C-alpha cells in the first residue's frame, strides 16, 4: 500500500503522514510482536519511525531496548534505506529527572550510543528530548550543526521546548547561516488543554505562541500523544464496554467527556471513526503535521492509516475548539 508523503528539510526521503512511536517495542511487546507491528507499518506505506535513547529504561533490565529492537528489525529486513529513523537524546536520568543532561559530552554520548544500538551510520532526524533553559540556544544549535557536518545526523529538531526557545533557536540558526530545526515534537492532541496534569517533568505542549511560530515559519510539528491515548474512542463506548480503570485515564475530565460528545457527533455525521476526527484535528492546519501514533497491534495501525487524508471543515474545527476551550480562562 502507498500513501501520500510529507517533505521535511534535510531528510532525503519524504515521510509518511503518520509516524510510528516505539515505546512498546521490546516491552511489553516481545521481539516477534514488535516485528509484526513494524512489518505492518511498512506494508501500509509507513516509513517514519520515532524512538528514543531512554525508551524502556523504566523497566528493569536492558537499557535502550526500543532502539535495539528497531535496529534488529532494520537489519533483519534490510530496509534501512527505505526508512526515516528518528531518535532522541539528552533526557535526564530517570532517578534524577530534575537534573538536566545537556553538556556537549552528555549529548554526544547519547547520540553515539544511539548510532551503535540502532546499528546505523546516521540518524535521519535527531531530537533533543528536553530543553535546558539555563543554557543559551547557541549551545544546542551549534552542537547539532556540528553533528550534521560530521555525518552523524541529517537533520534535527526539539522536543518539549517552549515557543520562545524555539523562536530563539530558529532565529539564531538563520542569523549564523546554519541549519535550523526541521521539526518540533510537542505534547499535542485534541483534549490536551483539559487533561489531568502530566506525571512527568519537562513536557511542553503546543500552546498558542508555538502554534503561531509554526504558522509563520512553516516548520513541521510531529506531536506525541497525538490520539489522547485512545480516550475519545473509549469515551464513546457504552459504559459496560469501557475499561475498568477508565476513570483514571489522564484525559478523563468532565470537559473532555463533553468534548467527546462533539467528536462523536462529527464522526457520525461524516461516517468515520472517532480516531479520524482526532487525527483530522491535527492535520487540518496551515503547516505540516505528522502525528506520532502508538499501537500495540497491527489492527490499530490499519485504523490509523484508514484516516489518512481526512480533513475537518472550518465549522467542525470551530466546534472542536470551542469545546476544547470551554471553561478555560
N, C-alpha and C positions, 0 to 999 in steps of 0.2 A: 504494500500500500504506500502511496506517496501523499505528501501534504505540502501546503504552502511553506515558504521559508522566510526567515527574518534575517536581515543583514546586521551584524554587529561589527563596529570598526575594529580593524586589526586582526580579525579572525578569518582565516582563508575560506572556511565553509560557512554557508548560510545555515542558520539553525532552525530546527522545528519550532512551531509556535507554542509547544509545551516542552518544559524541561523536567527531566525525571530527578526527583530528590531521592537520596540514597541512605537516609537514616536507617531503614530496616535491614539493609544488606548485611548479612553475616549474623545479625541478632536483631529481632527474633527470627528472621528468615535464615535458614541454613543455606549452604552453598548451592544445592540443587534448586531450591525455591528462588534464590536470588538470580541464578542464571535464567530460570524460566521467565522471571519478570523482565529482566534485561532483554532477553530474546524477543518477547512480545512487544516491548517498546520499540525495538529496531524494526520488527515486522510491520508495525503500524506507521512507520516513517519517522519515528523519533531518532534524533541524532545528537541531542544536547543533554548531558548528564552532569549533575551537580553533587559534589561530595565535600568533605572537609577532613582536615588532618585529625580532628578530635572526635569524629563520629564513632560512636560505640565505646568511647573511653569511660563512660559512666557504668559500663558493665565490667565486672572483674575479669581479668584475663588479658587477652591480646589487645594491644592498642592499635588504633587506626585500622580497625577491621573493615570498615566500609571501603576505604581506599584499597585495601589488599584484595577484597573480593572483586571490586571493579577492575583492578589490574589483572586479576586472574581471568576474568571474562574477556577482557580485551585481548589478552594473549591467546586464550583458547579459541576465540572466534577469528582472530587475525584481522580485526576490523578497525584498528586504531585510526587509520587514515580517513575512515568514514564517520568518526565520532568527534564531537566537540566536547572536550573534557574540562570541567571547571572544578577547582577545589579551593579551600580556604585555609588560611593560616593566621597566626597572631591571636589565637584565642587564649585567654588566661587559663592557667591550671585550674581544674575543677575544684580542687581543695582550697584554692586561694583566688576565687573568682574576682575579688575586688582589686587584685594587683595586676596591672597591665603587663603584657609581654611584648614590648614594642621597640626594643633595641634592634639595631642592624643585625647583630649576631643572632638574636632570637627569631627574627623574621626569616633570615637566610636559612637557619637550621630547619625551620618548618618547611620552607619551600623545597630544600634539598631532600628532606625526609619524604615529602610527598612524591617527588620525582622517583625516588628509589622504590617506594611502596607501590605506586601505580605502574612502575616499570615503563615510563615514557621518557622521551627525550626533552619534551617541553610541555608545559601546561598551556592550554589554549586560552583560558580565562582564569586569572588568579585573583582571588578576593582576599582583602584583609577582613577578617571575621568580626572584628570590633574596631573601635576608634580609641585613641588615647589623646584627649584634648589637651593634655599637658605638653604635647609635642607639636611643633608647627607643621602645617600641611606639607611644607617643603621637604621635611624629613621623609615622608612617605612617598611623595611624587618622585623625588629624585631617586630613591632606592628602587622603586618599581620600574622606572625607566631604565635603571642600570640592569635589572633582571632581563628586560626586553633586549637590551643591547647584547647581553651575554647569551641570548638564545634560550633562556630557561623558561620564559613565559612569552606569549604572543600578545596578550592584552591583559588589562587589569581592571578591577572595579572595587567598590567599597560596600561592605555590608554593615548595617546598623550605624550609619553615620548620619548626623543631623544635617538639616538643609544648609545651615550656614557653613558648615565644614565642607560639604560637597561643593558649594559655590566657591569657597576659598581655594580648594584644591584644583578645581577646573580653571579658575582664573589664573592661578599661578602657573599651571601647566601651559596655558596659552601664552602668557607673557614670556615664559622662559623657552618657548619653542619646543616643548616636549609633548609626548603623548599624554592625553587626558584620559579620564576614566571612560571605559567602553560601556559601562552599565552600573546600575545601583541595585543592591539587593536589600530591600527593607522588609519588615513585617507589614503586610498589606493585604487586606481582603475585605469583602463585604462583611460588616459586623464587627470589625476590629475596634471601631470607636466606642462600642458599648460592651466590649468583653470584660471579663474579670481581669484584675491586674496580672500581667505575666509573672511567672515564678522565677524568671531568670534576670540577671543583671545585664544592663548594657544593650537592650533591644531598642531599636528605633523604627517607628512606623512612618508611612508616607503622609506626613502632615501637609497642611495647605502650602506652606513655603516650599517644601520639597516638590510638591505637585507642580507649582509654578516654575520651579527650576527646570523640570523636565519638559514642560510645555515650551519654555524659552529655548532650550538647548537641543531638544530632540533626542537626548540621551535615553537609552532604553532602561526600563525598570524590569527586574526579574524577581518578583516578590516570592517570599516563602510564606508558608501557612496560607496559601492563596485560596484554599477551599474551606477556610474556617474549621479545619479538622473534621469535615463532614457534618457540621452542626445542622445546616439547613435541611439536608436530606433526612436526617434523623428527626428533626423537629416536626417535619411534615408527615411522619409516620403516625399511625394510630398509637395511643399511649401504651397499649399492651405489646406493641412491637418495638418500642424504644428500648435501648439498653438499660439495664437496671441502675447503672450509675450515671444516667443521662443528666440528672440534676447537678452533678459535679462537673459537667463539661464546662471548660473555661469560657465558652461563648454563650452558655445558657444563662441569660439575664432576661428580665421582663422586656427590655427594649428590643433585644434580639428575637425573642419569641414573637413579638408584634411584627418585626421586620420579616420573619419567616412567613407570616401570613401574606405579606406583599409579594415575596418571592414565589409562593405557591400560586397566587392569583395570576401573576405574569406567566409562570410556567404552564398553567392550564390553558390560558388564552393563546399561547404560542405553540402549544403541543410539544413541549420539550421537557427535559428533566430539570429539577431544581439546580443540579450541578451546572447545566448550561447557563442558567441565569447568573450563578456565582462567577463563572469564568467570563461570561459576556460582560459583566460589570467591570472587569479589569481590561478586557480587550477594547471596549468602547472608549478609547482615549485618543488624544491628539499626539501621542508619542508611542513608540513601540513598547509593548508589554509582553513578556514571555513568562507566564506563571510557572513556578515550580510546583509540580503535583506530586503528592505522595500516593503510594499504592502498596497494598500488601498482597495483591494477586492480579493476574493478567486481566480478569474481567473488569476490574476497576479502571484499568488503563483503557479498555475498549470504550467505557462510558466517557472518559475524558476526551478521547480522540473523536468521538461522535459529535462533540460540541464545537470542534474547530470551525472557525468561520462565523460563529454566532455573534451577532451584534444586537444591542438594545436600541430602541428608539429614544429620541430626546425625552418624550413623555415618560417612558419607563425608567430612564435614568433619573429623572426628577423625582419620581415616586420613591425609588430606592434611596436616593439621597435624603429626601425629606424624612423617611422612616429611620434612616441611619442616624440622623442628627436630632431626632425627637428627644426633647428633654435636656439637650446639651446647651450650655451657655454660649 
